Amino acid sequence: MKHKQHYIVDILFVLTLFGIFAVSTLSLVLIGADVYQHTVNDMRNNYSTRAAVAFINEKIRQNDCTATSNGAVIEHPISIVSFDNTSALLLSQVIDEEEYYTYLYFYDGHLKELLTKTSASLGDNPPGAGQDIFPLDSFQLRRISEHLISVQLSTPGGKSQEILISTRSE
C-alpha cells in the first residue's frame, strides 16, 4: 500500500511540475508576443514619421534653386501659401519650358501633393484632387525667417516631429 501511495505522489509531482512548466512557457510566449507587437508598432510609427519628413525635406531640396537647366529664373521657388484655409508649401519648377506649381498640404487626414500649371486656377483643383502621400494627424508650416521653414507633423500613431529646413534660394 505504501508503494502505491508513493507511486501516486510521484505522478502528482511530475504532473504539477509539468503544469508549472506549461504555464511558465505560455506566459513567456505571451510576453514575447506583446513585446514584439509593441516593437512593430513603434517601428511603423517611426518609419511613417521619418518617411514623411524625408519626403518633405527632399521636395524642398529639389526645388531650392532660382535658376533652371535652360537658364530660366524662378523668383520664389519655395513659399508658404493658403490653400483651402490650410497652409501649403508651394514649390515652383520649370518643366519643358513651362512653369508648374507643386502644392504640399494637409487634407482629409493625409499629406497631399498636387502638381498644376501656373496658368491653372486653384479653383479648378479642389484640395481633394491632390495625391495622397502619407496619412497624418496634423501638418503645420511656418516661415521663421527668409531662409528657414518650420514643418510640424504628427502621424496617426501619435508621433509628432518638428523639423527646421534651411533654404538657399531667395
C-alpha positions as CSV (number, residue, x, y, z in Angstrom):
1,M,0.0,0.0,0.0
2,K,2.8,2.4,0.8
3,H,4.3,1.6,-2.5
4,K,1.1,2.6,-4.3
5,Q,0.9,5.9,-2.4
6,H,4.5,6.6,-3.2
7,Y,3.7,6.0,-6.9
8,I,0.7,8.4,-6.9
9,V,2.8,11.1,-5.2
10,D,5.5,10.7,-7.9
11,I,2.9,11.1,-10.6
12,L,1.3,14.1,-9.0
13,F,4.7,15.7,-8.5
14,V,5.6,15.2,-12.2
15,L,2.2,16.5,-13.3
16,T,2.5,19.6,-11.1
17,L,6.0,20.2,-12.4
18,F,4.7,19.8,-16.0
19,G,1.8,22.2,-15.3
20,I,4.2,24.8,-13.9
21,F,6.4,24.4,-16.9
22,A,3.5,24.7,-19.3
23,V,2.1,27.9,-17.6
24,S,5.6,29.5,-17.5
25,T,6.2,28.7,-21.1
26,L,2.8,30.1,-22.2
27,S,3.4,33.2,-20.1
28,L,6.8,33.7,-21.7
29,V,5.4,33.3,-25.2
30,L,2.6,35.8,-24.5
31,I,5.0,38.4,-23.0
32,G,7.3,37.9,-26.0
33,A,4.4,38.4,-28.5
34,D,3.3,41.6,-26.7
35,V,6.9,43.0,-26.7
36,Y,7.1,42.1,-30.4
37,Q,3.8,43.8,-31.2
38,H,4.9,47.0,-29.4
39,T,8.2,46.9,-31.3
40,V,6.5,46.5,-34.6
41,N,4.1,49.4,-33.9
42,D,6.9,51.7,-32.8
43,M,8.9,50.9,-35.9
44,R,5.9,51.5,-38.1
45,N,5.3,54.9,-36.4
46,N,8.9,55.9,-36.6
47,Y,9.0,54.8,-40.3
48,S,5.9,56.9,-41.1
49,T,7.3,59.9,-39.4
50,R,10.8,59.6,-40.9
51,A,9.4,58.9,-44.4
52,A,7.1,62.0,-44.3
53,V,9.9,64.2,-43.0
54,A,12.3,62.9,-45.6
55,F,9.8,63.4,-48.4
56,I,9.1,67.0,-47.4
57,N,12.8,67.7,-47.0
58,E,13.7,66.2,-50.4
59,K,10.9,68.1,-52.2
60,I,12.2,71.3,-50.7
61,R,15.8,70.4,-51.7
62,Q,14.8,69.5,-55.3
63,N,13.2,72.9,-55.7
64,D,15.7,75.0,-53.8
65,C,17.2,76.9,-56.7
66,T,16.3,80.0,-58.6
67,A,17.8,79.0,-62.0
68,T,16.7,76.1,-64.1
69,S,18.7,74.0,-66.6
70,N,17.5,76.1,-69.5
71,G,18.5,79.4,-67.8
72,A,15.0,80.5,-66.7
73,V,14.8,82.2,-63.4
74,I,12.1,81.4,-60.8
75,E,11.5,84.3,-58.5
76,H,10.4,82.5,-55.3
77,P,10.8,78.7,-55.8
78,I,9.6,77.9,-52.3
79,S,6.9,79.7,-50.4
80,I,4.1,79.0,-48.0
81,V,0.6,79.9,-49.2
82,S,-3.0,79.4,-48.1
83,F,-4.8,76.6,-49.9
84,D,-8.5,76.0,-48.9
85,N,-8.0,77.5,-45.4
86,T,-4.9,75.5,-44.7
87,S,-1.2,76.3,-45.2
88,A,0.5,74.7,-48.1
89,L,4.1,74.5,-49.3
90,L,4.2,75.9,-52.8
91,L,7.2,74.7,-54.9
92,S,7.8,76.3,-58.3
93,Q,9.6,74.5,-61.0
94,V,10.1,74.7,-64.8
95,I,9.4,71.5,-66.8
96,D,9.9,71.7,-70.6
97,E,10.0,75.5,-70.5
98,E,6.6,75.7,-68.7
99,E,6.3,76.7,-65.1
100,Y,4.5,74.4,-62.7
101,Y,3.5,74.6,-59.0
102,T,3.6,71.7,-56.6
103,Y,1.5,72.1,-53.5
104,L,2.2,70.0,-50.4
105,Y,-0.7,70.3,-47.9
106,F,-2.8,68.5,-45.3
107,Y,-6.3,67.5,-46.2
108,D,-8.7,64.8,-45.1
109,G,-6.1,63.1,-42.8
110,H,-3.3,62.9,-45.5
111,L,-0.3,64.8,-46.7
112,K,-1.2,65.5,-50.3
113,E,0.7,66.6,-53.3
114,L,-0.8,68.5,-56.2
115,L,1.0,69.4,-59.4
116,T,-0.6,72.2,-61.5
117,K,0.5,74.5,-64.3
118,T,0.9,78.1,-63.1
119,S,-1.8,79.1,-65.6
120,A,-4.4,76.9,-63.9
121,S,-6.6,78.4,-61.2
122,L,-6.7,76.9,-57.8
123,G,-10.4,76.8,-58.1
124,D,-10.0,74.2,-60.8
125,N,-8.2,72.0,-58.4
126,P,-10.1,71.3,-55.1
127,P,-8.0,70.1,-52.2
128,G,-9.2,66.5,-52.6
129,A,-7.7,66.4,-56.1
130,G,-4.2,66.0,-54.7
131,Q,-2.4,62.7,-54.5
132,D,-2.4,61.1,-51.0
133,I,1.3,60.8,-49.9
134,F,1.2,59.9,-46.2
135,P,-1.5,59.5,-43.6
136,L,-1.1,62.3,-41.0
137,D,-3.0,63.7,-38.0
138,S,-1.7,67.2,-38.4
139,F,0.6,69.3,-40.6
140,Q,1.7,72.9,-40.0
141,L,4.0,75.1,-41.9
142,R,5.6,78.3,-40.7
143,R,8.2,80.6,-42.2
144,I,10.6,81.5,-39.3
145,S,12.9,83.7,-41.4
146,E,13.6,84.4,-45.0
147,H,15.7,81.1,-45.3
148,L,14.1,79.0,-42.6
149,I,10.9,76.9,-42.7
150,S,9.4,75.1,-39.7
151,V,7.4,71.9,-40.5
152,Q,5.4,70.3,-37.7
153,L,3.6,67.0,-38.3
154,S,2.1,64.2,-36.3
155,T,1.3,60.7,-37.6
156,P,-1.7,58.5,-36.8
157,G,0.4,56.6,-34.3
158,G,0.7,59.7,-32.2
159,K,4.3,60.5,-33.0
160,S,5.0,64.2,-33.5
161,Q,8.0,65.9,-35.0
162,E,9.1,69.4,-35.9
163,I,11.9,70.0,-38.4
164,L,13.6,73.2,-39.5
165,I,14.6,73.3,-43.1
166,S,17.0,75.9,-44.3
167,T,16.6,77.1,-47.9
168,R,19.4,78.6,-50.1
169,S,17.2,80.3,-52.6
170,E,15.7,83.8,-52.1
